[in-house]
């Protein structure tokens, strides 16, 4: 029987993949790539495409994970994609599943892995971690995410602003991941939570790619033009 290996592809720069991840990709019989809808290119695959061993010619399979909140649809999706993975692994092939960033942080892999462990316990699972965008971002901007006794919070998307506000009252660093469409809604909220205008403010989109945009200023310097509406965005606000 083959194996399934989930590879964390990092924030977008293929040179930020680990040696172990590159080795796994090059030795794969099948590479499975998450995408949000049928026919749409996989962002994860675009990161590693130049690393694929063309002489080996691995099969590329896109797995659709629709961007919806409907729990029933999501659960059906996780079950279906786990079944597809299991069927291929049981043919004796070594399968690599790609995910942007790290497999353990806001990744579709988390749910697929649960399905595999629950229903296909005979299959061997390997997980290779990847660099998370917030750390690639911090190195680009030249800031620390947290130091000394500082606390930090990671927010996947600003759907519950009341909850975000309460979290902000008790944290020194707020990290907002993935959804730039909501960034403009949190500035007043952060000020209300006690973040002064002198607080560090940094924002970026498409970190680690050719389209990368990075800006660093203070919270007081922020205007409407500061924001990005890209989904793959990150914003860090650090209390002064």
Buried (B, 14 or more C-beta within 10 A) or exposed (E): EBBBBBBBBBBBBBEBBBEEBBBBBBEBBBBBBBBBEEEEEBBBBBBBBEBBEEEEEBEBBBBBBEEEEEEEEBEEBBBBBBBBBBEBBEEEBBBBBBBBBBBBBBBBBBBBBEBBEEEBEEBEBBBBBBBBBBBBBBEBBEBEBBEEEEEBBBBEBBEEEEEBBEBBEEBBBBBBBBBBBBBBEBBEBBBEBEBEEEBBBBBBBBBBBEEBEBBBEBBEEBEEEBBBEBBBBBBBBBBE
